[in-house]
């Protein structure tokens, strides 16, 4: 998978297929809400295992029942196809 930063038109087109995700300060961002902290933490565990398999790790935070996920490829300096794939898979885990 390519690790070159995507153009704005490429990102806009890709976001149409990624419900809940948006561009925020040059990153893909989505907030997930769960029933409680345990459900949020279980989601984070599933995402952590996915991130290890893909060797691509999100920036994220957790406050009780909310998990905020941001994706970008540090070494490419922007959002890449790898981030789009991660977003798609993370959405499937929610």
NULUM-499250 format. One line per 4 residues: their letters; for each residue x, y, z of N, C-alpha, C. Coordinates in steps of 0.2 Angstrom, whole numbers. Each point is the difference from the previous one (the first is absolute). Layout:
residues N
a	X/Y/Z/X/Y/Z/X/Y/Z ~ ... $
***
This chain:
residues 94
xxxx	4/-6/0/-4/6/0/4/6/0 ~ -2/5/-4/5/6/-1/0/4/7 ~ 5/3/1/1/5/6/2/7/-2 ~ -4/2/-5/1/7/-3/-6/4/3 $
xxxx	1/6/2/-6/4/2/-5/0/-6 ~ -7/0/2/-5/0/-5/-2/8/-1 ~ -2/1/-6/-2/7/-1/-7/2/3 ~ -2/6/0/-6/2/3/-6/-3/-4 $
xxxx	0/0/-7/-5/-4/-3/-1/-7/1 ~ 6/-3/1/0/-8/1/-3/-1/7 ~ 2/4/5/-3/0/7/-7/1/0 ~ -2/5/-3/-7/2/0/-4/-6/-3 $
xxxx	2/-3/-6/-3/-6/-3/0/-6/5 ~ 5/-1/3/1/-6/5/-5/1/6 ~ -1/6/2/-4/1/6/-7/-1/-1 ~ -2/0/-6/-7/-2/-2/-2/-7/2 $
xxxx	6/-4/0/-1/-8/1/2/-1/7 ~ 1/5/5/2/-1/7/-5/3/4 ~ -5/-2/2/-5/3/4/3/2/7 ~ -2/6/2/2/3/6/7/3/1 $
xxxx	5/-2/-5/6/3/-1/0/7/-3 ~ 5/4/2/1/7/-3/7/2/0 ~ 1/5/-3/7/3/0/1/5/5 ~ 5/-1/4/1/5/6/7/1/1 $
xxxx	2/6/-2/7/2/0/5/-5/-3 ~ -2/-2/-6/4/-4/-4/0/-7/2 ~ -5/-2/4/0/-7/2/-7/-3/-1 ~ -1/-6/-1/-7/-3/1/-2/0/7 $
xxxx	-6/1/2/-2/0/7/-7/-2/0 ~ -1/-4/5/-7/-2/2/-1/-1/7 ~ -5/1/3/-2/-1/7/-5/-6/0 ~ 1/-5/4/-4/-5/1/-3/0/8 $
xxxx	-6/-1/0/-4/0/7/-2/-8/1 ~ 1/-1/7/-2/-7/2/-5/0/6 ~ -2/-6/2/-5/0/6/4/2/6 ~ 6/-2/1/4/2/6/7/-1/-1 $
xxxx	4/1/5/7/0/-1/3/-7/-2 ~ -4/-5/3/3/-7/-2/-1/-1/-8 ~ -6/2/-2/-1/-1/-8/5/4/-4 ~ 2/6/3/5/4/-4/6/-3/1 $
xxxx	2/-3/5/7/-3/1/0/-6/-4 ~ -5/-4/-1/0/-6/-4/1/2/-7 ~ -3/5/-2/1/3/-7/7/2/-1 ~ 3/3/5/7/2/-1/5/-6/0 $
xxxx	-2/-5/3/4/-6/0/0/-3/-7 ~ -6/-1/-3/-1/-2/-7/4/4/-5 ~ 0/7/1/4/4/-4/7/-1/1 ~ 2/-1/6/7/-1/1/3/-6/-3 $
xxxx	-4/-5/0/2/-7/-3/1/1/-8 ~ -5/4/-3/0/1/-7/6/5/-2 ~ 1/5/4/6/4/-1/7/-4/0 ~ 0/-4/5/6/-5/0/1/-4/-6 $
xxxx	-6/-3/-3/1/-4/-6/2/4/-6 ~ -3/6/0/1/5/-6/7/4/1 ~ 3/0/6/5/4/2/-1/7/-2 ~ -6/2/2/-2/7/-1/-5/2/6 $
xxxx	3/5/4/-3/1/6/-4/7/0 ~ -6/0/3/-3/7/1/2/4/5 ~ -2/7/0/1/4/5/-7/0/3 ~ -1/-1/7/-7/0/2/0/2/8 $
xxxx	-6/1/2/-2/1/7/-6/-3/2 ~ -1/-1/6/-6/-3/3/-2/4/6 ~ -6/2/0/-3/3/6/-7/-4/2 ~ 0/-4/5/-6/-4/2/-3/-4/-6 $
xxxx	-5/2/-3/-3/-4/-6/1/3/-7 ~ 5/4/0/2/3/-7/7/-2/-1 ~ 1/-1/-7/7/-1/-2/1/4/-7 ~ 5/4/0/1/4/-5/6/-2/-4 $
xxxx	0/-2/-6/5/-3/-4/2/5/-6 ~ 7/1/0/3/4/-6/5/-4/-3 ~ -1/0/-7/5/-4/-4/4/5/-5 ~ 6/-1/0/4/3/-6/7/-4/0 $
xxxx	3/0/-5/7/-3/-1/5/5/2 ~ 4/-1/6/5/4/2/5/1/-5 ~ 3/-5/-3/6/0/-4/-2/3/-7 ~ -6/0/-2/-2/3/-6/-3/7/0 $
xxxx	-1/2/6/-2/7/1/-7/1/-2 ~ -4/-5/1/-7/2/-2/-4/-7/0 ~ -6/1/-2/-5/-6/0/2/-4/-7 ~ 0/-7/1/2/-4/-6/-5/-6/0 $
xxxx	1/-4/-5/-5/-5/-1/0/-5/6 ~ 6/0/3/0/-5/6/-5/3/5 ~ 0/6/1/-5/3/5/-7/-1/-2 ~ -2/0/-7/-6/-1/-2/-2/-7/2 $
xxxx	4/-5/-1/-1/-7/1/-1/-1/8 ~ 4/3/4/-1/0/7/-7/3/2 ~ -2/6/-3/-6/3/2/-6/-5/-2 ~ 1/-3/-6/-6/-5/-2/0/-6/5 $
xxxx	6/-3/2/0/-5/4/-3/2/7 ~ 3/5/3/-2/3/6/-8/1/1 ~ -3/3/-6/-7/1/0/-4/-7/0 ~ 3/-5/-2/-3/-7/0/1/-3/7 $
xx	4/2/4/1/-2/7/-5/3/5 ~ -2/6/-2/-4/4/5/-7/-3/1 $
***
